[in-house]
Amino acid sequence: MKNLIAVGTLAALTAFALAAQAQQQRGQQQGAPPPQGVGAASADPGAGFGPRELTTFKVRDNFYMIRNGQSGNCSVLIADDGVVLSDNKFEMDHDAIMTKLREITDKPVLYVINTHMHGDHSGGNAKNQDLGAKVIAHENARFQMSMTQTKGLPTITLEDHMRLYHGEFILDIYWLGRGHTDGDIVVHLPKQNMIFMGDLFATWDPYVTLIDYPGGGSLREWTRTLDRALALPFTTVIPGHGGATDRAHLETYKAQLTRMQDMVREMNRAKKPREDIQKMLETEFGWSGFVTTLGLDGVIREMQ
Ligand SMILES: [Zn+2]
């Protein structure tokens, strides 16, 4: 069982990056339709999928995003005594992230938050720890990581909630339920009316919904998890992949997941074969590759 989890997790490490590449290629062929997000996203030239090169976007004073299209967003919160990073991409991105970071601040990285365990969000942990940072994650995410790695494990974990006071920022870190994995946390900044969603919300167009069942993911629970997030007060949303966007965009994403639940349940009731459900997920929701491998049997089993 442990081996199964480990193999699934390894596969998932690259799943988002691969799906992302496919989407980007498809988008380029089709003339890259604009993202559905508005508000903050419309002022962000890297909104939607994201630039190919690592690029720094200023979202507001003391808050930046370092982004590219190949892996998860790295968010930078700067206070007088140091920096909090929310996610740190792949290990191979570490040096480039630090170069970009040094263009905006010379302060040390005090904390790294992993929104979940996938390697395109937590890959820089060991290198950040070598530089003195403490890594924070959900206990389930740490458990999943400990199946496949010994270096870079988080040393601070939470079950339901923790609060970090960081200069002008209060970071309320919540576990609101399963979804993309069973260890996704959201970071709510009540004073700034912002929320960081990790891969509970990934926004390239069309959406990619990776339900990592070996990593504890759940389509059935994902919408309830998003309901709990939507109950918090915020206007700006930072997705796991894609540019800063707004609440309406997150609601659209949730509606898409509800539609997926309904369609799989309906096909299960009509006793449609696995191949038909796979085809529906490919045509309606853009599933392919790892997204299908990690998600198909799980959604069929769950949505009875
Ligand atoms: Zn992920």
Residues whose N, C-alpha, C, O or C-beta is under 5 A from the ligand:
A	BS01	ZN	F16 H118 D199
